[in-house]
Amino acid sequence: MSMRVRDETPDDAAAIGVLTQAAFANAAHASGTEAAIVQALRSRGQLSISLVAEVDRQLLGHVAVSPVALSDGSAGWYGLGPISVMPAQQGKGIGSALMQAAIARLEQLQAAGCVVLGDPGYYQRFGFRNFPQLRLPGVPAEYFMALPLAGDVPQAEVRYDTAFEVSTAP
């Protein structure tokens, strides 16, 4: 399997929506709005990084990265997610390749850091960990992690773009 990770193109939007819905269809933590979140981020011009993984021109994975706001005014922080891999392809390294590519792109952007809400067992492999001083209100602290890329981790609350508040599936 020869996989390629690349930037999304306008022609990928529909396939990313289908992929994201499939990836989260049976996930215990899914809200059912993940595909709508990606579309809303795209529509609002908030997809700072949007990468796809493809094999033989078939999209098998996608990762979205968007800016987040910190209550102390710190700049250069981003939120990773949603990240999606076709269910039949999960566990084959596609998500890891997308994660590594997204982190490399954040480093190219000279990002201060990245936050993620998700399974610590997965994201800690990529250097994400809990920082008590960085909080996302309303979520269990153990599932909210950060990856500092430049400087110290600020003491702040994090706010994601309003695209994450969509209440309906696409």
Residue pairs with C-beta under 8 A, 6 or more apart in sequence:
1 55
1 92
2 55
3 53
3 54
3 55
3 60
3 93
3 94
3 97
4 53
4 54
4 55
5 51
5 52
5 53
5 97
5 98
5 101
6 51
6 52
6 54
7 50
7 51
7 52
8 16
8 47
8 50
8 51
8 52
8 62
12 52
12 59
13 39
13 42
15 59
16 35
16 38
16 50
16 52
16 59
16 62
16 84
17 35
17 38
17 39
17 170
18 35
19 59
19 60
19 61
19 62
19 84
19 86
20 34
20 35
20 38
20 62
20 82
20 84
21 34
21 35
21 169
21 170
22 84
22 86
22 87
23 34
23 82
23 84
23 85
23 86
23 87
23 90
24 30
24 31
24 32
24 34
24 35
24 82
24 84
25 87
26 87
29 118
29 119
32 169
33 166
33 167
33 168
33 169
34 82
34 84
35 169
35 170
36 166
36 168
36 169
36 170
37 64
37 82
37 163
37 164
37 166
38 47
38 50
38 62
38 64
38 82
39 170
40 163
40 166
41 47
41 64
41 66
41 161
41 163
42 50
43 163
44 161
44 162
44 163
46 66
46 67
46 161
46 163
47 64
47 65
47 66
48 65
48 66
48 67
48 78
48 109
49 63
49 64
49 65
49 78
49 102
49 105
49 106
49 109
50 62
50 63
50 64
50 65
51 62
51 63
51 98
51 101
51 102
51 105
52 59
52 61
52 62
53 59
53 60
53 61
53 62
53 85
53 94
53 97
53 98
54 60
60 85
60 86
60 89
60 94
61 83
61 84
61 85
61 86
61 89
61 94
61 95
61 97
61 98
62 82
62 83
62 84
62 98
63 80
63 81
63 82
63 83
63 84
63 98
63 99
63 101
63 102
64 80
64 81
64 82
64 83
65 78
65 79
65 80
65 81
65 102
65 105
65 106
65 114
66 78
66 79
66 160
66 161
66 163
67 77
67 78
67 79
67 161
68 77
68 78
68 79
68 115
68 158
68 159
68 160
68 161
69 158
69 159
70 77
70 134
70 154
70 156
70 157
70 158
70 159
71 156
71 157
71 158
71 159
72 154
72 155
72 156
74 112
74 154
74 156
75 112
76 110
76 111
76 112
76 113
76 150
77 111
77 112
77 113
77 114
77 115
77 158
78 106
78 111
78 113
78 114
78 115
79 114
79 115
79 116
79 117
79 158
79 160
79 161
80 99
80 102
80 114
80 115
80 116
81 116
81 117
81 118
83 95
83 98
83 99
83 102
85 94
85 95
85 98
95 122
96 125
96 126
99 126
100 126
102 114
103 114
103 126
103 127
103 147
106 114
106 149
107 149
110 149
110 150
111 149
111 150
112 148
112 149
112 150
112 151
113 146
113 147
113 148
113 149
113 150
113 153
114 128
114 146
114 147
114 149
115 134
115 136
115 144
115 145
115 146
115 147
115 158
116 123
116 128
116 144
116 145
116 146
116 147
117 136
117 139
117 143
117 144
117 145
118 143
118 145
119 143
120 128
120 130
120 142
120 143
120 145
123 145
124 145
126 147
127 147
128 145
128 146
128 147
129 145
129 146
129 147
130 141
130 142
130 144
130 145
130 146
131 145
131 146
131 148
131 153
132 141
133 153
133 154
133 155
133 156
134 144
134 146
134 153
134 154
134 155
134 156
134 158
135 141
135 144
135 156
135 157
135 158
136 144
136 157
136 158
136 160
137 157
144 158
146 153
